Each structure stands twice: as C-alpha cells, then as structure tokens.
Amino acid sequence: AAADGDGSSCSGNTGHQTVESLARNLSSLSFKNVVVVMGAGASVSAGIPDFRTPGTGLYSRLQKYKLPYPEAIFDLAYYRENPLPFVDLCQSIWPGQRDGPKPTLSHSFLKVLANKGCLRRVYTQNIDGLESLAGISDDLLVDCHGSFRSASCISCLATVDSEKCRDTILGGKVPKCESCGSLVKPDIVFFGEYLPPRFQELVGQDSNACDLLLVIGTSLTVMPVAGIPSQVGRTCPRALLNRELVGDFVESDPFRDVWLNGSCDDSVIAICRIADWESDLRRCQKDVQ
C-alpha cells in the first residue's frame, strides 16, 4: 500500500470538484492513497447480474427456487435447509472458469491505479473474484464479503480444501464435511456472519490516509461497507461512479464530491481519457481477456 497520509488535507481539492479536476489530479499523481469501494454494478458488464434490478437482478433470476425472501440465498439457516440455490449461484459465478466472467474495464481501472502506485486499497463487496483476476494483489484487496479462495464446514468450522469444494459445486452437488458430515460452503459472508477480520484491521487507517475515495457501482445499502464514504476526511475528494445517487452522496458537497452518472465502464473510460490513461486501461484489459 502507499504511504500513510492525512485524509483531512487532500491534494488538488480547490474549488468545485469536477470530472476534469479529478482526472487531472490522477494524471499528475497528486493522489497517493486512493481507496476504492466496489459494488455489483462494476461486474454487470461481465455478465454477472447485480442483486436488486427488477427482472434481471440476481434476486429476480432466482425466483424459480421460490425463496421465502430474496436474501435467503445468503442465509445460513436457509442454506442448511436448502443449499441448492446457493450451489446454483456458485456454478455461474465461481471465479476463474474457462468460460466464466472476465474482469471489466472497471476492474482494469483498478490495475491501472495499482500500476501508477497510487492505489491504497480496494474494498470490494463482490464475491466474483474479478478484482484478483484483473491482477490486484492480495495486499491491496479487502474481500469484505468473503471469497471463494477458502472453504469451511458450517457446523464444525473445519477448513476444507477449496478446490474439492469447487469441483463438487461445479459438478452440481452439495459439498459435505468429511469430519462431521455437515454442509460445506466457500467462505462467502452470509447474513449474520462476521466480516473477515482484515476489514476491521484496515478500514480505520485506510479511511484516515485516503486522499481520494472512488465508489464504483454500489447502492451503499449494506453496512458496514456503506459507512466508508462517511469515514474519510471531511475535505477528502469523493467520486461516485453509479447510475443513481446513493448514500450520503445524495446530499453531496460540490467542493469534494463528483457524480459520474452512467455505467461504471463508461465513467472509467471518461476519467481515463481526460487523464490520458486510456491506452493503459486498454492494455490492462487486453491482458485479462
């Protein structure tokens, strides 16, 4: 990660914040500690549905399982009773499959920031692993809602070989614990489970050091990740790349906030064009396709 800074005194924050000023300050490497919050909107162009869009969102597409409520797919009690909806979901989004989803331009933008040496951390709410596939190293990444890189038993908590878990699930079967016979799942955070310790270990220091916050493709509805924008310094520039105004961006401060209204990828391209980083972006994208 980049060296610590003082998030209350941010580079280039004079006058109203605009896409142009944001991109120019990125281009000049005025920002040294960029923190990114990623949500499902960043992965939509990879063919992964977001959660809540009516008709096309994940919750809508899982109606065939007659879930008692949409979020039941990530409910531990429901998984014990009926693991098949989650197994079905895992088959479609397990990272690294040959014909599976590939990183989007939004993910490649993270790699550009890392290559420029200004990316401090990515806090992703996504479980699709596309940040890692885009080349973001583990030390720069916080998987807020867990990942597929490890697996464990939901009863005895024994660690389970994640490759065995993957092979079982991709075969359409429910993984079982060899120790106690209970169900196994990848270490994705379900409702009511604690976030990985790494989140609490880093979020405070990262918020304090942050000199630019990028919020990409999230509804900012699920705490505690949704609270990150309010934790950065009071004058720290913040940019929202999203189709809707969300969170405390609804009552934004024009001296620190800018909203890029549209698809995440289009917004990333707009920033990179002004910053003269588009060739870097396209190169990173080509490397992961």
C-alpha positions as CSV (number, residue, x, y, z in Angstrom):
1,A,0.0,0.0,0.0
2,A,1.0,3.6,-0.5
3,A,2.5,5.5,2.4
4,D,0.2,6.9,5.0
5,G,-1.1,10.4,4.5
6,D,-3.6,12.8,6.1
7,G,-7.0,12.4,4.7
8,S,-8.2,15.7,6.0
9,S,-5.8,17.7,3.7
10,C,-6.2,16.3,0.2
11,S,-4.3,17.1,-2.9
12,G,-5.8,19.3,-5.6
13,N,-9.0,20.0,-3.8
14,T,-9.6,23.6,-4.7
15,G,-12.9,24.9,-6.0
16,H,-15.8,22.7,-7.1
17,Q,-14.9,19.1,-7.7
18,T,-15.4,18.0,-11.4
19,V,-14.6,15.0,-13.5
20,E,-11.9,17.1,-15.2
21,S,-10.2,18.2,-12.0
22,L,-10.4,14.6,-10.6
23,A,-8.8,13.1,-13.8
24,R,-6.1,15.8,-13.9
25,N,-5.1,15.2,-10.3
26,L,-5.0,11.5,-11.0
27,S,-2.9,12.0,-14.1
28,S,-0.4,14.2,-12.2
29,L,-0.3,11.6,-9.4
30,S,-1.4,14.2,-6.9
31,F,-3.4,11.4,-5.2
32,K,-1.2,9.0,-3.3
33,N,-3.7,7.0,-1.3
34,V,-6.7,6.2,-3.5
35,V,-9.3,4.0,-1.7
36,V,-12.0,2.2,-3.8
37,V,-15.3,0.8,-2.7
38,M,-16.6,-1.7,-5.4
39,G,-20.1,-3.0,-5.7
40,A,-22.1,-5.3,-8.0
41,G,-22.6,-2.6,-10.7
42,A,-18.9,-2.9,-11.6
43,S,-19.4,-6.5,-12.7
44,V,-22.6,-6.2,-14.7
45,S,-20.8,-5.8,-18.0
46,A,-19.1,-9.1,-17.2
47,G,-22.5,-10.8,-17.4
48,I,-22.9,-11.0,-13.6
49,P,-26.3,-9.6,-12.6
50,D,-26.5,-7.1,-9.7
51,F,-28.8,-8.0,-6.9
52,R,-31.8,-5.7,-6.9
53,T,-32.6,-4.7,-10.5
54,P,-36.2,-5.9,-11.2
55,G,-36.3,-8.6,-13.9
56,T,-32.6,-9.0,-14.4
57,G,-31.1,-8.8,-10.9
58,L,-29.9,-11.9,-9.1
59,Y,-32.8,-12.0,-6.7
60,S,-35.3,-11.9,-9.6
61,R,-33.4,-14.6,-11.5
62,L,-33.6,-17.0,-8.5
63,Q,-37.4,-16.8,-8.2
64,K,-37.5,-20.3,-9.7
65,Y,-36.3,-21.6,-6.3
66,K,-39.3,-19.9,-4.6
67,L,-37.1,-18.4,-2.0
68,P,-39.1,-17.2,1.1
69,Y,-37.3,-13.8,0.6
70,P,-34.6,-12.8,-1.9
71,E,-31.8,-12.6,0.7
72,A,-32.4,-16.2,1.8
73,I,-29.8,-17.4,-0.7
74,F,-27.2,-15.9,1.7
75,D,-28.9,-17.0,4.9
76,L,-27.1,-19.7,6.8
77,A,-30.3,-21.2,8.3
78,Y,-31.8,-21.5,4.8
79,Y,-28.6,-22.9,3.4
80,R,-28.9,-25.8,5.9
81,E,-32.5,-26.4,4.8
82,N,-32.0,-25.9,1.0
83,P,-28.4,-25.5,-0.2
84,L,-29.3,-25.8,-3.9
85,P,-30.0,-22.1,-4.8
86,F,-26.6,-21.1,-3.4
87,V,-24.9,-24.1,-5.2
88,D,-26.6,-22.9,-8.4
89,L,-25.4,-19.4,-7.9
90,C,-21.8,-20.6,-7.3
91,Q,-21.8,-22.6,-10.5
92,S,-22.5,-19.4,-12.5
93,I,-20.0,-17.0,-10.8
94,W,-17.2,-19.2,-9.4
95,P,-14.1,-17.2,-10.4
96,G,-11.6,-18.5,-13.0
97,Q,-13.8,-20.8,-15.0
98,R,-12.7,-21.0,-18.7
99,D,-16.0,-19.7,-20.0
100,G,-16.7,-17.7,-16.8
101,P,-16.9,-14.0,-16.3
102,K,-13.8,-11.9,-17.1
103,P,-12.8,-8.6,-15.5
104,T,-14.5,-5.5,-16.8
105,L,-12.9,-2.1,-17.7
106,S,-13.8,-1.0,-14.2
107,H,-11.6,-3.8,-12.8
108,S,-8.8,-3.0,-15.2
109,F,-9.0,0.6,-14.0
110,L,-8.0,-0.7,-10.5
111,K,-5.0,-2.3,-12.1
112,V,-4.1,1.0,-13.8
113,L,-4.2,2.7,-10.4
114,A,-2.1,0.0,-8.9
115,N,0.5,0.2,-11.7
116,K,0.7,4.0,-11.1
117,G,1.4,3.4,-7.5
118,C,-1.5,5.4,-6.1
119,L,-3.9,2.6,-5.1
120,R,-4.0,2.2,-1.4
121,R,-6.8,-0.4,-1.1
122,V,-9.9,-1.8,-2.8
123,Y,-12.8,-2.7,-0.6
124,T,-15.0,-5.0,-2.7
125,Q,-18.5,-6.1,-1.7
126,N,-18.4,-8.5,-4.6
127,I,-17.8,-12.3,-4.4
128,D,-17.0,-12.8,-8.1
129,G,-13.2,-12.5,-7.6
130,L,-12.8,-10.3,-10.7
131,E,-10.5,-7.9,-8.8
132,S,-8.0,-10.7,-8.3
133,L,-8.4,-11.8,-11.9
134,A,-7.6,-8.3,-13.0
135,G,-4.3,-8.5,-11.2
136,I,-5.0,-6.8,-7.9
137,S,-2.6,-8.3,-5.4
138,D,-4.0,-9.6,-2.1
139,D,-2.3,-6.9,0.0
140,L,-4.3,-4.2,-1.9
141,L,-7.6,-6.1,-1.7
142,V,-10.2,-6.5,1.1
143,D,-12.9,-9.0,0.2
144,C,-15.5,-7.5,2.5
145,H,-18.0,-10.3,2.0
146,G,-15.5,-13.2,1.8
147,S,-14.2,-15.1,-1.2
148,F,-14.1,-18.4,-2.9
149,R,-10.4,-18.9,-2.2
150,S,-11.2,-20.8,1.0
151,A,-14.0,-23.0,2.3
152,S,-15.2,-24.4,5.6
153,C,-17.8,-26.5,7.3
154,I,-20.8,-24.5,8.6
155,S,-21.1,-26.7,11.7
156,C,-17.7,-27.8,13.0
157,L,-15.9,-24.9,11.1
158,A,-13.2,-27.3,9.8
159,T,-11.2,-25.8,7.0
160,V,-12.0,-27.6,3.8
161,D,-9.9,-27.9,0.6
162,S,-11.3,-25.1,-1.6
163,E,-10.5,-27.0,-4.8
164,K,-12.5,-30.0,-3.6
165,C,-15.4,-27.7,-2.7
166,R,-15.2,-26.0,-6.1
167,D,-15.1,-29.3,-8.0
168,T,-18.1,-30.6,-6.1
169,I,-20.2,-27.5,-6.6
170,L,-19.3,-27.2,-10.3
171,G,-20.5,-30.7,-10.6
172,G,-23.9,-29.6,-9.4
173,K,-23.5,-31.4,-6.0
174,V,-23.6,-30.1,-2.4
175,P,-20.3,-30.3,-0.6
176,K,-20.2,-32.2,2.7
177,C,-17.7,-32.1,5.5
178,E,-15.6,-35.2,5.8
179,S,-15.2,-34.7,9.6
180,C,-18.8,-34.3,10.7
181,G,-21.0,-34.8,7.6
182,S,-22.5,-31.3,7.7
183,L,-22.6,-28.9,4.8
184,V,-19.6,-27.0,3.5
185,K,-19.6,-23.7,1.7
186,P,-16.9,-21.3,0.3
187,D,-16.1,-18.6,2.8
188,I,-18.6,-16.1,1.5
189,V,-20.1,-14.0,4.3
190,F,-23.7,-14.8,4.8
191,F,-26.2,-12.5,6.6
192,G,-25.5,-12.6,10.3
193,E,-21.8,-13.7,9.9
194,Y,-18.9,-11.5,10.8
195,L,-16.9,-9.8,8.1
196,P,-13.4,-11.0,7.6
197,P,-11.0,-9.6,10.4
198,R,-9.0,-7.9,7.7
199,F,-11.8,-5.4,7.2
200,Q,-11.7,-4.1,10.7
201,E,-7.9,-4.2,10.8
202,L,-7.6,-1.9,7.8
203,V,-10.7,0.3,7.4
204,G,-9.8,2.9,10.0
205,Q,-6.2,3.5,8.9
206,D,-7.2,3.5,5.2
207,S,-10.1,6.0,5.8
208,N,-7.7,8.3,7.6
209,A,-5.0,8.1,4.9
210,C,-7.4,8.3,2.0
211,D,-6.9,11.3,-0.3
212,L,-9.4,10.2,-3.0
213,L,-12.3,7.9,-2.5
214,L,-13.8,6.2,-5.6
215,V,-17.2,4.5,-5.1
216,I,-18.0,2.3,-8.1
217,G,-21.3,0.5,-8.8
218,T,-22.8,0.1,-5.3
219,S,-26.1,1.1,-3.7
220,L,-24.3,1.8,-0.4
221,T,-27.1,0.0,1.5
222,V,-25.2,-2.8,3.3
223,M,-23.3,-1.8,6.4
224,P,-20.5,-1.5,7.5
225,V,-19.0,-1.1,4.0
226,A,-21.7,1.5,3.2
227,G,-20.2,3.6,6.0
228,I,-16.8,4.0,4.4
229,P,-17.7,7.2,2.5
230,S,-18.6,9.0,5.8
231,Q,-15.4,7.9,7.4
232,V,-12.8,9.5,5.1
233,G,-11.5,13.1,5.9
234,R,-14.0,15.9,5.7
235,T,-12.3,17.5,2.7
236,C,-11.3,14.3,1.0
237,P,-12.5,14.3,-2.6
238,R,-15.0,11.6,-3.3
239,A,-16.3,10.3,-6.7
240,L,-19.4,8.2,-7.3
241,L,-19.5,6.1,-10.5
242,N,-23.0,4.8,-10.5
243,R,-26.4,5.1,-12.2
244,E,-28.1,6.5,-9.2
245,L,-27.1,8.9,-6.4
246,V,-26.8,6.8,-3.2
247,G,-25.8,7.1,0.4
248,D,-24.6,10.5,1.6
249,F,-23.8,11.4,-2.0
250,V,-27.5,12.4,-2.2
251,E,-26.7,15.5,-0.2
252,S,-23.2,15.9,-1.6
253,D,-20.8,18.7,-1.1
254,P,-19.8,20.2,-4.6
255,F,-16.4,21.1,-3.2
256,R,-15.5,17.5,-2.5
257,D,-17.9,15.3,-4.4
258,V,-18.5,14.4,-8.1
259,W,-21.1,12.1,-9.5
260,L,-20.4,10.3,-12.8
261,N,-23.9,9.2,-13.8
262,G,-23.9,6.2,-16.1
263,S,-22.4,2.7,-16.4
264,C,-19.3,2.1,-14.4
265,D,-17.2,1.2,-17.5
266,D,-18.3,4.4,-19.4
267,S,-17.4,6.5,-16.4
268,V,-14.0,4.8,-16.1
269,I,-13.3,5.5,-19.8
270,A,-14.3,9.1,-19.4
271,I,-11.8,9.5,-16.5
272,C,-9.0,7.7,-18.3
273,R,-9.4,9.8,-21.5
274,I,-9.1,13.1,-19.6
275,A,-6.1,11.6,-17.6
276,D,-4.5,10.4,-20.8
277,W,-4.6,6.9,-19.3
278,E,-6.9,5.2,-21.9
279,S,-4.0,3.3,-23.5
280,D,-3.0,2.0,-20.1
281,L,-6.6,0.9,-19.5
282,R,-6.9,-0.9,-22.8
283,R,-3.6,-2.6,-22.2
284,C,-4.6,-3.9,-18.8
285,Q,-8.0,-5.0,-20.2
286,K,-6.3,-6.9,-23.1
287,D,-4.1,-8.7,-20.6
288,V,-7.1,-10.3,-18.8
289,Q,-9.3,-11.3,-21.7
